[in-house]
Amino acid sequence: MKLTKEWVENELKHSEALENHRPPDEEYAFYCAVRDGDMEYVQKNCTAEVFSNPTGMGVLAKDPLQNLKYHFVITAALVTRYCITGGMAAEQGYRLSDFTLTARMPAPTSTRWWSCITLWCRTSPAKCA
């Protein structure tokens, strides 16, 4: 019951806020671009630093760096699943995700983010299908 009460209070507090999350279609387009190996779209997205732009990101942690890391983990998980549905071998996708998150957890800079996403694109482009 306490959690329900906290949720209701939180919802009332934030329901009239002007901040909104990004439309899901923007995220889906990015995941599909990675899955399909559309390096041009991915590079434009990374160059524009869409991922690290907190506007529309949602707050998973009060600390901005931790918030960005949480979003990176979520993105890695979703990119992995999109690549698997695109034909990448499931275990290869999960190992690539594990590798990226454990061995190369990037500082949230566009350069490091780009290198991680490029790794997925090179592993999964239309070769997925």
N, C-alpha and C positions, 0 to 999 in steps of 0.2 A: 504494500500500500504506500509506503514512504516513497518508493521510486516513482509510482504513478503520480503522486502529489508533486514531486520534484519536476516531473516531465510537464505536467499541466502548468506549473508556475513558469517553467522555462519557455514553454510554447507561448504563453500569454506575453511574456517579456519580449520575445523575439518576433512574434507574428506581425507586428507592425513596423519592424525594422525595414529600412530601405535596402539593406544588403540581401542579395539573392545569390543562389548558387548558379554556376554556369549551366546552360541547357545541356542535358545529357547527350544530345546529338553532337555537340562539339567534342565531347570525350570519345564517343563512339567513332566519329570520323578519324580521330587520331589513332585509336586502336586498330581500326581497319587499315589505315595507311601503313602502320607498322607491319601488320599481318601480311599485307599485299606487297610490301617492299617498296612502297611509294616514297622513295628517299626525298624527292622534291618537296612533297607536302610535309614530311617529318622535319626536314631541314628548315623550312619556312616557320613551322611551329616552334622549333627550338630557338631559331634566331630571334623570333619575336618574344622569346622567353615567356610563352603562354603558361608553361608549367609552373614557373616560379612567381608568377603574378598572383598575389594574394586575393585580388578582386574576384569574387565568385568562387573562391576555393573552398570555403567552409573552414570551420575551426575545429580541429581534432586535438589541439594542444595549445595552451596559452603561449608557450615559447615559440616564436616564429620558426626557428631552426627545427625544432622537434615536429612542429606542424608540417613543415615541408618534407621531413623524413617519413612521417606517417603517410603522406600523400604519395610519396615515391614508392613505398611498399605496396600500397593499394594499386597504383598504376602498374607496377611490375607484375602483380598477381593477375590483373585483368589483361594486360598485354600477353602474358603467357597463355591464358585461356583462349584469347582471340587467335593466337598463332596455332594453338592446338586444333581449334575448330577449322582453321585454314589448311590443315594437313600436316603440321609439324608433329613429329613423334612425341607423344605425351611425355615420356620420361626425359627426352632431350629438352623439351620446354621447361619442365620442372627443374632439371639440373641447371639450365641456363639462368632461371630465376634465382635459384639457390646461390649460384655462383655470384650473380650480380649483387644480391643482397648481403652476402656474407663476406666475400673476398674483395668486393669492389664498391661497397656502399658509398656512393659518390657524395661529395660535398654538393650542396644544392646550387651548383653553378651551371650555366647553360653548356659550358664545354664538357663537363663531366657527364651531365645528363645526356648530351648528344652522343658521347662515346658509348654509353650504355645502350641507348636506343639503336644506335648504328649496329651494335653487336647483334641485337635481335633481328634487325632488318637483313643483315648479311646472312643470318642463319635461316631466316624464314621466308624471304621474298617468294613470290609466286612459286618458288620451288616447293612451298608448303603444299600446294595442290597436287 
